[in-house]
């Protein structure tokens, strides 16, 4: 279907959750770009312009977490993606939702996800040796 929009413009903003997570993984492991560009990209991603979705949820509930992220919204579609560093833990999270409240869902979703990956006390500390 011809839209009059150059082909690269039609797909320039589209990415699935897996490819978005892969982008962050490659950035974090030095496979996307070399230093110092990787550090510069993370510096840019560390300064979100809007305090919503993952940023708002972490800022309110887990203020020590560092976030490198990109988000977007279009009509009722909401997206957020990030590398999150909290203590010695580092993880990648991507969320997509098609609902007017999708941004609020992401704000609420990030805290239990964080706590699942970054527990207050490691389960290994509770283990007793076999008798």
Residue pairs with C-beta under 8 A, 6 or more apart in sequence:
3 10
13 72
15 23
17 81
17 94
17 95
17 96
20 79
20 81
20 94
21 81
21 92
21 94
23 32
24 68
24 81
24 82
24 83
24 92
24 94
25 31
25 92
26 32
27 33
27 38
27 41
27 42
27 83
28 83
28 90
28 92
30 38
32 38
32 41
33 41
42 68
42 83
45 68
45 69
45 70
45 82
45 83
46 66
46 67
46 68
48 55
48 67
48 69
48 71
50 71
51 59
52 71
52 103
52 107
53 71
53 78
53 80
53 95
53 103
53 106
53 107
53 110
54 67
54 69
54 71
54 80
54 82
54 84
54 93
54 95
54 106
54 107
54 110
55 67
55 69
55 71
56 107
57 106
57 107
57 108
57 109
57 110
57 111
58 65
58 67
58 84
58 110
58 111
58 114
61 111
61 114
62 86
62 111
62 114
62 115
62 118
64 86
64 87
65 84
65 85
65 86
65 114
65 118
66 84
66 85
66 86
67 82
67 83
67 84
67 85
68 82
68 83
68 84
68 85
69 80
69 81
69 82
69 83
70 80
70 81
70 82
71 78
71 79
71 80
71 81
72 78
72 79
73 79
73 102
73 103
76 98
76 99
76 100
76 102
77 96
77 97
77 98
77 102
78 95
78 96
78 97
78 98
78 99
78 102
78 103
78 105
78 106
79 94
79 95
79 96
79 97
80 93
80 94
80 95
80 103
80 106
81 92
81 93
81 94
81 95
82 92
82 93
82 94
83 90
83 91
83 92
84 90
84 91
84 92
84 93
84 110
84 114
86 114
86 117
86 118
87 118
89 117
89 118
91 117
93 110
93 113
95 105
95 106
95 109
97 103
97 105
97 106
99 105
